[in-house]
Amino acid sequence: SFNDWQVDKQPNQAKARELGNQAFKLARQLETNQFNVALAGGPGVGKTSLALAIMYQLMSVGQTAMFVSTAELLRLVNEKYEAPDVRERLNYVLKDMKKVDVLVLDDFGTEGGKPTEKGLYKPVHKDLRTLMYDVANARWNLNINDGKLATIITTNNTRSQLENMYSGQTIDRLYTKDTSCQLLFDNMEGVRSV
């Protein structure tokens, strides 16, 4: 929850407080409006914590929500050929990803692996690209060219890096261009103690 957001863990407490306040305001707006939110920055800076706080806030007002690790989603996609039960589980996950009020895609982009020597990212597994496009498209209202269900992504990648991994159409439907809906964890330090 937002009560768990600990600004004192960050050396830049003013920036941490600002990000927490921005996330809270977006959560309140999402109670009555559907739009996408992107939390971008380095690993361990609190993106997932704030995404979960937004999700829990929306669940507290009756919205349905789902948290998906994209790395785990890739694992399921890879294993679906070898295990019928995994294929069935993946179909259930996909169905729910398309219809929940709030979908959190955590660590979006890690499934693309590490960049090449030239700093470019290879496209993700074809089946995952197709799956993610289907999800993004189902959550998008084509009639008004706007989101109909809220999608929150956390990522260590830039928008252009994600476009290298997926298609521009998929990223256009997932990664908001509205800067007021982007929480950028620039100059924040990873505080994960693992």
C-alpha positions, 0 to 999 in steps of 0.5 A: 500500500502507499503506507508502505512506501518508505521515502527514507530508504532513498538518498534522494528523499524529495524525489521518492516523496514526489514519485509516491505522491504522483503514484497516489494521484494517478491511483485516485484518477484511475478509480474513475478513469481508465488509462495506462501508467509506466514506471521506468528506471533502474532495478531496485528503485521501487517501481514494483512497490508503487505499482502494487500500491496503485493496484491495491488502492484500485482493488480497495474500491472494487476493481479487479486486478492482476499482477504478471511477471513478464519473465514468468510469462515468458517461462510459461510460453516456452514450456507450453510446447512440452506440457499440456497443463502449462498450455492450459494455465497460459490460456487462463492467464491470457484470458484474465490479462485481457479482461481485468480492470487493472493489469500490472506487467512487472519487469516488462522488457526483461524477457528481451534479455541483454542488449547486443554489443551495439546496445540493441535488443533482440525481439522477444520470442515470437509467441510472446510478442503475439500474446502481448499484442493480443493482450494490448489490443484487447485492453485498447478501445479502437473506436476512440483510440484510447485505453478501455482498461488500465495497464501499469508497466514497470520497466528498466527499459526505455520506450524505444528499447521496448519497441525493438523487443516488441512491435510499435503497435504493442508498445503504443497500446501499453506504454503511455505517451502522456508524461503525467502518467509516467513515473521516471525513477531517474537518479534513484538508487537501487535499495533492494537488500538481497 
